[in-house]
Every structure is written in structure tokens, then in C-alpha cells.
């Protein structure tokens, strides 16, 4: 009898050890968070799931831009649990009359939307619905999209923003806001007609280039004319080139201009004077390098994409996020866009 008891105890011990080992193996098999993702979750994501714009003066400022970039990253990563949590944040805090307000200050909602953030969120919701066979994502994407089309178009073109209460509109369309991937996804789901998609893309495709190779800032709808900025924001410029390249537009002049700036200065600055081609700021931006990497990825130039990723990573504390070493300042955009770029480049290399 005692012998039987001893055997039973031995068997139970072996089973418990096996369970313990299996648990460890499962834990080890889970994909570790990147330091940047960990920084976002631990430092920028508050208890309600809202992403702070920074850690100091704007910690109670939350942007729809952050929501869209975080959702895009989580979709690219395949993290459905966190994606679902952020969709709930979107519904609880950012929706007003089926519009996405562009910012929250504390609990105070902005009175207007922002087209680029809306298009990104609509696209991501529709694509997530397809990927995970989740109809609620598709329904939400369609509801926001239908409202945007109803109130956010002027002469058949999307506009930069709309007042969510009065429906008063902007009369401009910023070039960097034109997002072909969103238009095609919306067409696929019956939100936009083929003609409506072509009308948006025509604004992008017909944009005149400056002699140096950069793009206009916006299209003025009443006068049907393009306007250039005196100061070039590299994020805007790279978004336009990225979107142009995604529809096989010729971006070779822009690419030459971009790489010439890099060769001349050994770096890319955040802003440049349109007349002199000289930088107007002294800082490098992780988000600029992130967009440059994404642009090169669309051109299928993975070596250059990796080069820009390395430039981006050189601005980062290896153990945390993109935090300025001297001032300890940071910005959600300068963490979320690099996080998305890192993931896209990694996925592209793995899928070769």
C-alpha cells in the first residue's frame, strides 16, 4: 500500500513538473515586446487605454492620430487583444455623432475631425474585420466612413476637416492626407464608387512638382489650384511620396532630392526652406526616418529601407523609446510611427 502511495506521489510530481515546464515554454514562446512597444504601453498608455501625446505638458492630450497608428501597428503585428481594447477606446472617447474627433484635452472633445486620421482608422477597421472575421470592426468602419462621405466631401473631394456639429467644412485638401490604400479598401466595402476613388487619386497624380522634386502642401478646392509651402515639413513630403509610390506613381525626382539631402548633410532634418533647400530646424526626427523607410519599402528598396531604420534607431535609447536624451522629452508620433515602420520592414524581410 505504501509502495503504491509512493508511486502515486511520484507520478503526481512528474505531472506537476511537466505542467510547470510547459507553462514556461509557452511563456517563452510568446513574442517579446520590443523596447519601443514596451515604452508605449508602460509610459504613454494610461489606465483608460488612452495614449498620451507626451510625458509632460501634453500628457492629458490624446490624439486620433495616436489611435490610428497604434491600431495600424497592432493589426500589422496581429495583436488582436490589444487591438480590440483600442477599438473600445475609440468608441468610448473619440466618437461624436459618428465623427472621430481629432483630439481630446482631458475629457474635452475637439469640435472637428482630421481626414488623415479618419481614413487610416477606417482602413484599419475594415482590414481587421477581414483578417479576423470580425463583423463589428467592419460595421464600425462603414459607419464612420458613410458619415465622412456624407459630410466630409466638397465638390466630390474629401476635405481636411469638418465641424462635427455644424458640418461646416474646410475648403482645402492637404496632399499628405490622400491615402490610396484607404480609398481602395472603402471601394471594396461599397463605401466609395470607382469614380470617387479616381477623383481623389487624380488630385495626387496631377500634382505639380517643384523644380527640386518636392510636392505641394495642399489643393485649394474653390480655385482648383495647388499651393506650395515656404517651409517644407518632411513628414508631409514623405507621406505624399509614399502614397504616390503605392499607386505606382513616378516619385523618382522626389527620391533624388531626398537622397541628395541625406548625402549632403549626412542626415535628414525635420523641415527645410523651399527656396534655399537648407534646413530650418536643427533636429532629426524618428518619424521622418520611419516614413523614409516605409517609402523605400513601397519602392521595394529594402536595403535603403533598412538604412533609414538604422538612422532612426540611432536616435533611440536601446532599452526604451524615442526619448530626447538631454531634455527627456518625447512624443507619441515619434514612437508610434517608428514602431509601425520597424514592424513593416521586419515583415517584408521575413516574407521575402
Backbone torsions as a table, in degrees:
resi	resn	phi	psi	omega
1	UNK	NA	-47.1	179.7
2	UNK	-62.0	-37.8	179.9
3	UNK	-61.6	-42.4	179.5
4	UNK	-62.7	-40.6	179.3
5	UNK	-63.1	-43.9	179.5
6	UNK	-60.7	-42.9	178.2
7	UNK	-62.8	-41.2	179.9
8	UNK	-62.3	-44.1	178.6
9	UNK	-63.0	-38.5	180.0
10	UNK	-64.6	-44.3	179.8
11	UNK	-62.3	-45.1	179.3
12	UNK	-60.9	-41.1	179.7
13	UNK	-62.3	-44.5	179.7
14	UNK	-61.7	-43.3	178.9
15	UNK	-61.2	-44.9	-179.5
16	UNK	-64.0	-41.7	177.4
17	UNK	-62.3	-42.2	179.5
18	UNK	-61.5	-43.2	179.0
19	UNK	-62.5	-43.8	178.9
20	UNK	-59.9	-44.4	-179.9
21	UNK	-65.1	-41.6	179.5
22	UNK	-61.1	-41.3	178.8
23	UNK	-59.9	-41.4	178.6
24	UNK	-64.6	-42.1	-179.4
25	UNK	-62.3	-42.4	178.0
26	UNK	-61.3	-43.7	179.8
27	UNK	-62.0	-41.0	-179.2
28	UNK	-68.9	-30.0	-178.0
29	UNK	-75.5	-18.8	177.1
30	UNK	-64.3	137.2	-178.3
31	UNK	-65.3	124.9	179.5
32	UNK	-68.3	148.0	176.1
33	UNK	-70.2	141.0	172.6
34	UNK	-70.4	155.6	178.5
35	UNK	-55.8	-35.9	-180.0
36	UNK	-67.0	-43.8	179.0
37	UNK	-63.7	-40.9	178.4
38	UNK	-62.3	-39.9	178.7
39	UNK	-62.7	-44.3	179.2
40	UNK	-60.4	-47.6	-176.2
41	UNK	-67.3	-43.1	-174.2
42	UNK	-82.3	-29.6	-172.4
43	UNK	-112.5	-32.9	-175.5
44	UNK	-101.8	-27.5	-178.6
45	UNK	-84.5	118.3	-178.8
46	UNK	-87.8	-176.4	-174.7
47	UNK	-63.4	-25.1	179.1
48	UNK	-87.1	-4.4	-178.6
49	UNK	89.7	5.0	176.5
50	UNK	-81.4	143.8	-178.1
51	UNK	-99.6	115.3	179.2
52	UNK	-66.1	144.9	179.5
53	UNK	-71.1	-37.7	171.2
54	UNK	-151.1	-171.0	-175.1
55	UNK	-101.2	-0.6	-175.2
56	UNK	-122.8	-100.2	-172.4
57	UNK	-70.4	-20.9	-176.8
58	UNK	-117.1	27.6	-178.5
59	UNK	-70.1	-20.8	177.0
60	UNK	-103.5	18.2	176.0
61	UNK	-110.2	126.9	-175.5
62	UNK	-127.4	134.1	-171.4
63	UNK	-115.3	144.5	173.5
64	UNK	-65.2	-26.1	174.6
65	UNK	-57.0	-44.8	179.8
66	UNK	-64.8	-41.3	178.3
67	UNK	-58.6	-48.4	-177.1
68	UNK	-64.4	-43.1	-179.5
69	UNK	-68.4	-38.9	178.7
70	UNK	-65.7	-43.5	177.0
71	UNK	-63.0	-42.0	179.6
72	UNK	-61.8	-41.9	178.5
73	UNK	-64.6	-46.6	-177.4
74	UNK	-64.7	-34.3	174.9
75	UNK	-66.4	-45.6	179.4
76	UNK	-61.3	-36.5	-179.9
77	UNK	-79.2	-26.6	-176.5
78	UNK	85.1	27.9	-178.2
79	UNK	-95.0	86.8	-173.3
80	UNK	-70.2	-36.0	-177.4
81	UNK	-61.5	-49.2	179.7
82	UNK	-70.2	-33.5	177.0
83	UNK	-59.5	-47.7	-178.5
84	UNK	-62.1	-39.5	178.8
85	UNK	-63.0	-39.8	-178.6
86	UNK	-73.8	-30.0	173.6
87	UNK	-62.5	-39.2	177.0
88	UNK	-64.9	-36.5	174.8
89	UNK	-62.4	-45.2	177.9
90	UNK	-55.9	-48.7	-177.0
91	UNK	-68.5	-37.9	-175.4
92	UNK	-76.3	-34.3	-168.8
93	UNK	-116.7	-30.7	-169.3
94	UNK	-105.2	-15.7	-178.3
95	UNK	-85.4	133.6	174.8
96	UNK	-146.1	117.1	-178.0
97	UNK	53.1	39.7	179.7
98	UNK	67.4	9.8	169.2
99	UNK	-97.6	154.4	169.3
100	UNK	-98.6	113.8	177.2
101	UNK	-70.9	146.1	-170.6
102	UNK	-79.5	-16.7	178.1
103	UNK	-158.2	155.7	171.2
104	UNK	-121.4	133.2	173.1
105	UNK	-114.5	102.0	-169.0
106	UNK	68.1	-114.5	175.8
107	UNK	-108.9	-0.2	-177.4
108	UNK	-82.8	121.9	-178.5
109	UNK	-87.0	143.5	173.7
110	UNK	-64.7	163.6	-178.0
111	UNK	-96.2	-5.8	-178.6
112	UNK	-131.1	165.7	174.6
113	UNK	-97.0	-175.3	173.0
114	UNK	-139.7	117.4	-170.7
115	UNK	-53.6	-48.2	-174.7
116	UNK	-60.6	-38.0	-180.0
117	UNK	-71.4	-39.3	178.1
118	UNK	-61.6	-46.9	-178.3
119	UNK	-62.8	-41.4	179.0
120	UNK	-62.5	-46.0	-177.4
121	UNK	-67.0	-42.3	177.9
122	UNK	-59.7	-48.2	-179.5
123	UNK	-59.3	-47.3	-176.4
124	UNK	-64.5	-41.4	178.0
125	UNK	-61.9	-44.4	-179.5
126	UNK	-66.4	-41.7	179.8
127	UNK	-69.2	-37.7	178.0
128	UNK	-65.3	-39.1	177.3
129	UNK	-59.6	-40.9	177.7
130	UNK	-67.9	-47.7	-175.1
131	UNK	-62.2	-44.9	-174.0
132	UNK	-104.1	9.2	179.5
133	UNK	51.9	47.7	-177.1
134	UNK	-114.4	103.7	-174.2
135	UNK	-67.5	-26.8	-178.3
136	UNK	-66.1	-33.4	176.5
137	UNK	-64.9	-44.4	-179.5
138	UNK	-63.6	-43.9	-179.4
139	UNK	-61.4	-41.9	179.7
140	UNK	-67.0	-44.5	177.9
141	UNK	-59.1	-41.3	179.7
142	UNK	-68.0	-41.3	-179.0
143	UNK	-62.0	-45.8	178.6
144	UNK	-66.2	-41.4	-179.7
145	UNK	-63.9	-44.4	179.5
146	UNK	-61.2	-41.2	179.4
147	UNK	-67.4	-39.0	179.0
148	UNK	-64.6	-41.2	179.2
149	UNK	-67.5	-39.2	-179.0
150	UNK	-66.1	-43.5	-172.4
151	UNK	-112.0	-13.0	-171.4
152	UNK	-109.9	24.7	177.6
153	UNK	-124.2	144.8	179.2
154	UNK	-134.2	121.0	-177.2
155	UNK	53.6	39.0	175.9
156	UNK	82.1	2.5	-179.5
157	UNK	-118.3	143.9	172.7
158	UNK	-64.6	150.4	177.9
159	UNK	-117.1	162.0	-174.4
160	UNK	-57.5	-40.0	-177.8
161	UNK	-159.9	161.4	177.8
162	UNK	-136.4	142.5	172.1
163	UNK	-73.3	125.3	-171.9
164	UNK	-69.7	-18.9	179.7
165	UNK	-98.7	-52.9	-176.3
166	UNK	-86.4	-17.7	-175.6
167	UNK	66.0	17.9	171.9
168	UNK	-64.1	139.3	-171.2
169	UNK	-114.4	156.1	164.2
170	UNK	-72.0	159.4	175.8
171	UNK	-114.5	22.5	179.7
172	UNK	-125.0	157.2	174.8
173	UNK	-131.2	104.9	-179.5
174	UNK	-67.2	132.5	-172.5
175	UNK	-59.8	-38.8	-177.2
176	UNK	-70.1	-12.8	-179.9
177	UNK	-81.5	-15.4	-176.9
178	UNK	-74.7	108.0	-170.4
179	UNK	-116.1	92.3	-176.3
180	UNK	-54.6	-40.2	-178.3
181	UNK	-59.7	-36.4	178.2
182	UNK	-69.5	-41.9	-179.6
183	UNK	-62.4	-43.8	-179.5
184	UNK	-65.9	-39.4	178.9
185	UNK	-66.9	-39.2	177.9
186	UNK	-66.5	-36.5	176.6
187	UNK	-65.0	-43.4	-179.3
188	UNK	-58.2	-33.6	-178.0
189	UNK	-96.6	14.0	173.1
190	UNK	78.0	14.2	-179.3
191	UNK	-85.1	-38.7	179.6
192	UNK	-119.1	144.3	173.9
193	UNK	-80.7	164.8	177.4
194	UNK	-59.4	-38.8	179.8
195	UNK	-65.7	-41.7	179.0
196	UNK	-62.3	-40.3	177.3
197	UNK	-62.2	-46.3	-178.9
198	UNK	-63.0	-35.5	178.7
199	UNK	-63.3	-39.8	178.9
200	UNK	-68.7	-46.0	-176.3
201	UNK	-65.6	-29.8	179.9
202	UNK	-61.7	-34.6	178.7
203	UNK	-63.1	-39.5	178.6
204	UNK	-70.4	-47.7	-174.3
205	UNK	-69.6	-29.3	-177.0
206	UNK	-93.1	4.0	-177.0
207	UNK	-64.9	131.5	176.9
208	UNK	-75.2	147.6	176.8
209	UNK	-98.7	143.5	168.7
210	UNK	-66.7	160.7	-178.5
211	UNK	-56.1	-36.2	-178.8
212	UNK	-72.5	-24.0	177.6
213	UNK	119.3	1.7	-179.4
214	UNK	-92.5	170.5	-169.8
215	UNK	-103.0	160.7	172.8
216	UNK	-65.9	162.8	178.4
217	UNK	-80.9	-45.5	-176.0
218	UNK	-153.9	167.1	175.6
219	UNK	-109.1	125.9	178.5
220	UNK	-89.4	114.2	-171.9
221	UNK	-68.4	-47.3	-179.0
222	UNK	-59.1	-41.5	-176.9
223	UNK	-92.8	-4.6	-178.8
224	UNK	52.6	46.4	-177.3
225	UNK	-135.2	156.1	178.7
226	UNK	-97.1	145.4	179.7
227	UNK	-125.4	134.9	177.4
228	UNK	-97.5	151.6	174.8
229	UNK	-89.8	151.6	173.0
230	UNK	-77.5	-29.1	175.8
231	UNK	-115.9	125.0	-176.3
232	UNK	-92.1	124.0	173.8
233	UNK	-90.9	118.2	-174.3
234	UNK	-63.8	-31.7	176.2
235	UNK	-59.6	-48.6	178.4
236	UNK	-57.9	-48.6	-178.0
237	UNK	-60.0	-43.8	-178.3
238	UNK	-69.7	-35.2	175.5
239	UNK	-61.5	-44.2	-179.7
240	UNK	-61.9	-47.8	179.9
241	UNK	-61.3	-41.5	178.7
242	UNK	-60.3	-46.9	-179.9
243	UNK	-68.3	-38.5	176.8
244	UNK	-61.9	-46.8	-179.3
245	UNK	-63.0	-31.2	-178.1
246	UNK	-68.2	-19.0	176.3
247	UNK	-112.0	24.3	176.9
248	UNK	62.7	28.5	174.0
249	UNK	-73.8	156.1	-179.8
250	UNK	-79.7	110.0	179.2
251	UNK	-113.5	16.2	-176.6
252	UNK	-58.5	-43.7	178.1
253	UNK	-60.3	-41.3	178.5
254	UNK	-65.3	-43.4	-179.2
255	UNK	-59.4	-43.2	178.1
256	UNK	-60.9	-45.6	179.4
257	UNK	-59.4	-46.3	-178.6
258	UNK	-61.7	-49.8	-177.2
259	UNK	-69.8	-29.1	175.4
260	UNK	-67.2	-39.6	175.8
261	UNK	-61.7	-43.9	179.7
262	UNK	-62.8	-43.7	-179.3
263	UNK	-65.8	-40.4	-178.1
264	UNK	-65.6	-46.5	-172.0
265	UNK	-103.1	-12.3	-176.1
266	UNK	75.9	4.9	-178.9
267	UNK	-162.5	168.0	171.1
268	UNK	-109.4	134.7	175.9
269	UNK	-94.5	167.4	-177.5
270	UNK	-71.3	-32.2	-176.8
271	UNK	-145.7	152.3	180.0
272	UNK	-136.4	152.3	172.6
273	UNK	-77.6	127.5	-175.8
274	UNK	-67.6	-26.9	-177.8
275	UNK	-84.4	-43.4	-172.9
276	UNK	-97.0	-15.0	-177.2
277	UNK	68.9	12.5	-179.8
278	UNK	-96.5	148.7	178.6
279	UNK	-64.5	143.4	177.1
280	UNK	-105.4	-2.1	176.2
281	UNK	-132.9	163.8	-177.3
282	UNK	-101.3	-3.8	-172.8
283	UNK	-97.7	152.0	166.1
284	UNK	-96.1	151.6	-177.8
285	UNK	-122.0	127.1	174.3
286	UNK	-56.2	-36.8	-178.9
287	UNK	-66.4	-34.9	177.4
288	UNK	-63.2	-47.3	178.7
289	UNK	-65.1	-35.0	177.8
290	UNK	-62.2	-45.4	-180.0
291	UNK	-69.3	-35.1	176.9
292	UNK	-63.0	-39.9	177.8
293	UNK	-65.5	-43.4	179.9
294	UNK	-64.8	-38.8	177.6
295	UNK	-61.9	-46.4	179.7
296	UNK	-65.1	-32.7	178.6
297	UNK	-64.3	-41.8	178.0
298	UNK	-64.2	-33.3	177.6
299	UNK	-78.4	-0.7	-178.3
300	UNK	62.7	32.9	175.6
301	UNK	-107.8	77.1	-171.1
302	UNK	-67.9	-30.8	178.8
303	UNK	-63.9	-44.2	178.1
304	UNK	-68.3	-37.0	177.0
305	UNK	-59.5	-45.0	179.3
306	UNK	-65.3	-35.9	178.2
307	UNK	-61.8	-42.6	179.1
308	UNK	-70.3	-34.1	175.1
309	UNK	-60.8	-41.6	179.4
310	UNK	-66.4	-38.3	175.2
311	UNK	-61.8	-40.8	179.1
312	UNK	-63.2	-47.1	-177.4
313	UNK	-66.0	-24.0	179.5
314	UNK	-67.9	-16.6	179.5
315	UNK	-91.4	2.3	-169.6
316	UNK	-111.2	143.7	166.5
317	UNK	-71.8	121.3	-174.3
318	UNK	-56.8	-25.4	-175.3
319	UNK	-96.7	-2.1	-175.6
320	UNK	-144.0	-146.2	-178.0
321	UNK	-100.3	-162.1	-179.8
322	UNK	-87.0	88.5	-177.2
323	UNK	-117.7	129.4	179.1
324	UNK	-65.1	124.0	-169.9
325	UNK	-62.2	-39.3	-175.3
326	UNK	-79.2	-44.1	-174.3
327	UNK	-99.2	-12.0	-175.1
328	UNK	63.2	18.9	178.1
329	UNK	-82.3	152.7	178.7
330	UNK	-150.3	172.4	179.2
331	UNK	-148.5	139.9	-178.0
332	UNK	-56.6	-41.1	-178.8
333	UNK	-60.5	-38.9	-178.5
334	UNK	-76.9	-1.7	172.7
335	UNK	-110.9	-40.4	-175.1
336	UNK	-73.8	-42.0	179.6
337	UNK	-67.6	-44.0	173.3
338	UNK	-59.4	-38.1	178.5
339	UNK	-60.8	-44.5	178.3
340	UNK	-64.9	-43.0	-180.0
341	UNK	-63.2	-45.1	177.8
342	UNK	-55.1	-47.3	-177.3
343	UNK	-65.8	-42.8	-178.9
344	UNK	-65.6	-42.3	178.9
345	UNK	-65.5	-43.2	179.0
346	UNK	-61.3	-44.7	179.2
347	UNK	-63.9	-39.1	179.6
348	UNK	-63.5	-42.8	-179.4
349	UNK	-66.4	-42.3	-179.3
350	UNK	-67.7	-26.7	-177.7
351	UNK	-94.1	5.5	-178.9
352	UNK	-60.1	NA	NA
